[in-house]
Amino acid sequence: MTEYHVSPMPFDVPDDLTIPQFILSTDASSTRPTRPSHVPWLVEDASGRGIHFDELKARTSALANALHVKWAIGENDVVCVFSPNDVDYPVAVWAVHTLGAVVTPANPGYTVKELVFQLKATSASLLICHSACLKTAQEAAKEAGLSASRVIVVNRDGGPLSGVHTLEDLVVFGKSQSTSYKERRFVPGEAKKKLAFLSFSSGTTGTPKAVAISHYALIANVLQMAVHNRVADPHWKDKRMVPGDVAMAVLPFFHIYGLVVNLHYSLFCGMSVVVIPKFNFLDFLKSISRHKITHLFVVPPQIVLLCKHPAVRSYDFSHVKYCMSGAAPLSGELMKTVSKVLPNACVGQGYGLTETCTTVTMVPPHQRFATIGSAGQLLPGITARVVKADGTMAKQGEPGELVLTGPSMAMCYYNNDAATKETFINGWVRTGDEVIIKNNEVYVVDRIKEIMKVRGYQVAPAELEGHLLLHEDVLDVCVVGIPDEYSGELPLAFVVPQPKVASKLKCPQETLKLKKRLAKHVADAKVPYKWLAGGVEFIDAIPKNPSGKVLRRILRDQAKTMKREVVYEAKL
């Protein structure tokens, strides 16, 4: 049997710590760089205010106390965090974990229906939202059966809020009360099974599912990345991450890449994390320059803008020393171009999934410029197999589905045995990605799974198809992704119209009107990256095999040859 791995972990991953106990530890360790006391943990982008260890620790403890006193939040309760990036985002996460409760991060761009789905699927008992998302949060909480008193607001708009609990008020309250909670501590081995996050992913098929991630999995992945990059190796002179470096956190913390790599791993390495609530490219450039950012964790659309936007020529980014792109493939042409924009940076890709609690590959530590086409080298502790369609193991250089195991694997899909059995098999995770492996570097060839990647976000065709089928004019539908330089892929819907409207489609004006109605039907119910920016095409029948399975690849190939007609433009 052909298996691939670089090396085992050189030490045991602690299995008796919660995430906040691990991250907020100040104990000296051979695995962890020492952060100088003057180096802030977080930096608020707009104000430049630095937030140090003592403030983070105190706010985390105070919020945990308030959550316990007011709502008795404790063991296995689920708290939804519905917010853009904020300096109090990790405070909220760690406060919940301190009580033995579970965090489910939600996309702040969600519609009411999308948020209701997540609240119900996780049985969330408390909702922490940003003031910019308050209206959606309140409507969703009501529909999900959550009391209005259980909505907490991170108030960054500055205006007064009546009738709601604000996070700041709770921190003040928590500090004023004697400690009522007992910090959750694990017995050896317990961290491997104790839920920390219910993070949503579409897996290889279907609608979004809650991925059950343990405390141990995140801690293991942070340590795997640290060992791979030799951040605490006294003999490795050319370290990529050192205390005092400055990482930009523009990736959303609700996404597993932003949550694990950009937030927790960067903090572990002793870096300051500049927290940016929302991506705007011109502001993004200013922030890189103003804060002298050294580490960029980005997705391909941001690389495209760095390569092509004329405003970039006004900046000197020689202080950037590391740039990792993830969440979707990056072309060799873009890698070469961005290396000229960032002349002193190591440029490359990483690869990972929510189901693997993020990173399984990164740029090899000895490479300044990554191998073109490579998603990176397997991390220590990761073992990979490449499985061919007939179930046999592919040899080196042969394509097949990537199947992985290691200490950071998620446990299952929460309350979804059927989906779990398809993806989580005896400690191994089926990725749904077709790859080849050479010299322990992974090259992604294609996606076996149906999931599209739009600007780094997962979009499940089945979710959009199910919604389109609710429209009275749709008889059948198949959604595929079409290539797009900026977004990676865009959703395109092939629609079989109901007979009652099919005859009208001989008129170009009627055809365009129906396309716009169907696109709006999706846009009214879904977050913008799920909109039908690839268009709508009418066909006589959806191709299927004898057992009724949609032959999606046929339509995907057909879509590549078509001239795209934009009927509803997705917002950035």
Secondary structure, 3 states (H helix, E strand, C coil): CCCECCCCCCCCCCCCCCHHHHHCCCCCECCECCCCCCCCCEEECCCCCEECHHHHHHHHHHHHHHHHHHHCCCCCCEEEEECCCCCCHHHHHHHHHHCCCEEEEECCCCCHHHHHHHHHHHCCCEEEEEHHHHHHHHHHHHHCCCCHHHEEEECCCCCCCCCCEEHHHHHHHHHHCCCCCCCCCCCCCHHHCCEEEEEEECCCCCCCEEEEEEHHHHHHHHHHHHHHCCCCCCCCCCCCCCCCCEEEECCCCCCHHHHHHHHHHHHHCCCEEEECCCCCHHHHHHHHHHCCCCEEEECHHHHHHHHHCHHHHHCCCCCCCEEEECCCCCCHHHHHHHHHHCCCCEEEECEEEHHHCEEEEECCCCCCECCCCCCCEECCCCEEEEECCCCCECCCCCCEEEEEECCCCCCEECCCHHHHHHHEECCEEEEEEEEEEECCEEEEEEECCCCEEECCEEECHHHHHHHHCCCCCEEEEEEEEEEECCCEEEEEEEEEECHHHHHHHHCHHHHHHHHHHHHHHHHCCCCHHHCCCCEEEECCCCCECCCCCECHHHHHHHHHCCCCCCCCCCCC
